[in-house]
Amino acid sequence: MATHGAHPARTGWVGWIYFSAIVMVAAGIVQVINGLIALAESGTTYLLPSGMAVQVSFASVGVSFLVMGVVLAAAGIGVMSGKTWARAAAITLAVLSVLGNVAFFTAYPLWSAIIIVLDVLVIYALAAHGRELRRS
């Protein structure tokens, strides 16, 4: 029997949504750390296997990681409160985070791999089951 306006019972996926929100806050913190590391290494010279020295500036990368980290953490907090706009923003930011970390994977392989895996989990949980948190 269907009734209008009734919401289905909460499922175990709500836990995944909270997990995703917490992971987003944690990923935001890691992104901030990533940005600080990039800023600290600004103006680093790398020696390529071919013997060529390459001057690399990570300053703009560091600032973008800092900003993305703060926004990711804020979106994670919004997701915890069940806001639809925060869920859409969180998915968008997680996709951008994956793309950014893929682009700079060679500079920070461990941090980038961790963030990519966590972002994929966030995207799945929010896209597939994000509505359940709003109903609770």
Salt bridges, closest charged atoms under 4 A:
GLU132 OE2 - HIS129 ND1 3.66
